[in-house]
Amino acid sequence: MKMLPAFFAALATIGSLAVAIPQTITPNGFLRVAGVLFEQFATDPATWDGNADLKGHWETQGNISTLQDSAAVFGISADRITVEQEDGHVRSIRVVFSASPKQGARRTDLLRQVKANVQAFTAEAGSPGSGGAIAYRYKTLTITLRSGAGGDVVVDFTRA
């Protein structure tokens, strides 16, 4: 019987310590707004349907929409995400990752990291394409990975 009060005292102590755990893990802006990871949104067949609205906050100029929310794509923070539409249908999605000095990332390291994460997502090794690009097939899409200008890594989602 004396064990019961000691048990509750220990439980109360553990509970009060849990409040002190920092709550710094928050989802990126797109995940919070859309409720899905960006790569899931980009590969969802409904995204490519002409009747579907783009999830998240977008700024549109002509047939190009730019995502205004922060987003991690394949587990890496994207610098710019654009969608090209034609007649209400998504024609392509482009994600740009930049190897900035503040992140300490070098171009080859960033390219290697994005490539590994795309391979894990698609469960494919990828096929070599023109200009050093690597193409991955996933669902009804082709995901193309290539080096861009200034150390950028560019990922394009297009219909296969």
C-alpha positions as CSV (number, residue, x, y, z in Angstrom):
1,M,0.0,0.0,0.0
2,K,2.9,2.3,0.7
3,M,4.1,1.8,-2.9
4,L,1.0,3.4,-4.4
5,P,1.7,7.0,-3.1
6,A,5.3,6.7,-4.2
7,F,4.2,5.5,-7.7
8,F,1.9,8.6,-8.0
9,A,4.6,10.9,-6.8
10,A,7.0,9.5,-9.4
11,L,4.3,9.8,-12.1
12,A,3.7,13.5,-11.2
13,T,7.4,14.3,-11.4
14,I,7.7,12.7,-14.8
15,G,4.6,14.6,-16.0
16,S,6.0,18.0,-14.8
17,L,9.3,17.3,-16.6
18,A,7.5,16.6,-19.9
19,V,6.3,20.2,-20.0
20,A,9.9,21.3,-20.1
21,I,10.6,19.4,-23.3
22,P,11.0,22.1,-26.1
23,Q,8.3,22.0,-28.7
24,T,10.5,23.1,-31.6
25,I,9.5,20.5,-34.1
26,T,6.9,22.1,-36.4
27,P,5.8,21.0,-39.9
28,N,6.9,23.1,-42.8
29,G,4.4,25.6,-44.2
30,F,3.1,23.5,-47.0
31,L,2.6,20.4,-44.8
32,R,0.8,22.5,-42.2
33,V,-1.5,24.1,-44.9
34,A,-2.0,21.1,-47.3
35,G,-1.8,18.2,-44.8
36,V,0.5,16.2,-47.0
37,L,4.2,16.2,-47.9
38,F,4.9,18.1,-51.1
39,E,6.2,15.0,-52.9
40,Q,2.9,13.2,-52.1
41,F,1.0,16.2,-53.5
42,A,3.2,16.4,-56.6
43,T,2.7,12.7,-57.4
44,D,-1.0,12.5,-56.6
45,P,-2.9,11.9,-59.8
46,A,-5.6,14.3,-58.5
47,T,-3.0,17.1,-58.6
48,W,-2.7,16.7,-62.4
49,D,-6.5,16.6,-62.9
50,G,-7.9,19.8,-64.6
51,N,-10.5,20.2,-61.9
52,A,-8.2,20.1,-58.9
53,D,-7.1,23.2,-57.0
54,L,-3.5,23.5,-56.0
55,K,-3.0,22.9,-52.3
56,G,-1.2,25.7,-50.3
57,H,-0.7,29.3,-51.1
58,W,0.3,30.2,-54.7
59,E,1.0,33.4,-56.5
60,T,0.1,33.1,-60.2
61,Q,1.5,35.1,-63.1
62,G,0.3,33.9,-66.5
63,N,0.5,30.1,-66.6
64,I,3.2,29.8,-63.8
65,S,2.3,29.6,-60.2
66,T,4.9,30.0,-57.4
67,L,4.4,28.4,-54.0
68,Q,4.4,31.0,-51.3
69,D,4.6,28.5,-48.4
70,S,7.9,27.0,-47.2
71,A,8.2,23.4,-48.2
72,A,10.5,20.5,-47.7
73,V,10.6,18.2,-50.7
74,F,12.2,14.8,-50.3
75,G,13.2,15.9,-46.8
76,I,15.2,18.9,-48.0
77,S,14.1,22.5,-47.7
78,A,13.2,23.8,-51.2
79,D,14.2,27.3,-52.3
80,R,11.6,27.7,-55.1
81,I,8.6,25.6,-56.3
82,T,6.7,26.5,-59.4
83,V,3.8,24.8,-61.3
84,E,3.2,25.3,-65.0
85,Q,-0.4,24.9,-66.0
86,E,-2.1,24.8,-69.4
87,D,-5.9,24.9,-69.8
88,G,-6.4,24.3,-66.1
89,H,-4.2,21.2,-66.1
90,V,-0.8,20.9,-64.4
91,R,1.8,20.5,-67.1
92,S,4.9,20.4,-64.9
93,I,6.1,21.0,-61.4
94,R,9.6,22.3,-60.7
95,V,11.5,22.3,-57.4
96,V,14.8,24.1,-57.0
97,F,17.2,23.4,-54.2
98,S,20.1,25.9,-53.7
99,A,23.5,25.0,-52.2
100,S,23.9,28.1,-50.2
101,P,27.1,28.9,-48.2
102,K,25.0,29.4,-45.1
103,Q,23.8,25.8,-45.2
104,G,27.4,24.6,-45.7
105,A,26.2,22.5,-48.6
106,R,28.4,22.0,-51.6
107,R,26.8,21.3,-55.0
108,T,28.0,17.7,-55.2
109,D,26.8,17.0,-51.6
110,L,23.4,18.5,-52.3
111,L,23.0,16.6,-55.6
112,R,24.0,13.4,-53.9
113,Q,21.6,14.0,-51.1
114,V,18.6,14.8,-53.3
115,K,19.4,11.8,-55.5
116,A,19.5,9.5,-52.6
117,N,16.2,10.8,-51.3
118,V,14.5,10.6,-54.7
119,Q,15.7,7.0,-55.0
120,A,14.3,6.2,-51.6
121,F,11.0,7.7,-52.5
122,T,10.6,6.1,-55.9
123,A,12.4,2.8,-55.0
124,E,14.2,3.2,-58.4
125,A,17.9,3.6,-59.3
126,G,17.0,6.0,-62.1
127,S,17.9,6.1,-65.8
128,P,20.6,8.4,-67.2
129,G,19.2,11.2,-69.4
130,S,20.6,13.9,-71.6
131,G,22.9,16.5,-70.1
132,G,23.7,14.5,-67.0
133,A,20.0,14.3,-65.9
134,I,18.6,11.3,-64.1
135,A,15.0,10.2,-64.7
136,Y,12.9,8.2,-62.3
137,R,9.5,6.7,-63.1
138,Y,6.9,7.0,-60.3
139,K,3.2,6.2,-60.8
140,T,2.2,8.0,-64.0
141,L,5.1,10.6,-63.7
142,T,8.7,11.1,-64.6
143,I,10.8,12.8,-61.9
144,T,13.9,14.3,-63.5
145,L,16.9,15.4,-61.4
146,R,19.6,17.6,-62.7
147,S,22.3,20.1,-61.7
148,G,21.3,23.7,-62.4
149,A,23.1,27.0,-62.6
150,G,25.2,28.2,-59.6
151,G,25.1,24.9,-57.7
152,D,21.3,24.5,-57.8
153,V,19.7,21.1,-58.0
154,V,16.5,21.0,-60.1
155,V,13.8,18.4,-59.8
156,D,11.0,18.3,-62.5
157,F,7.8,16.4,-62.2
158,T,6.1,15.7,-65.6
159,R,3.6,13.2,-66.9
160,A,5.3,10.1,-68.3
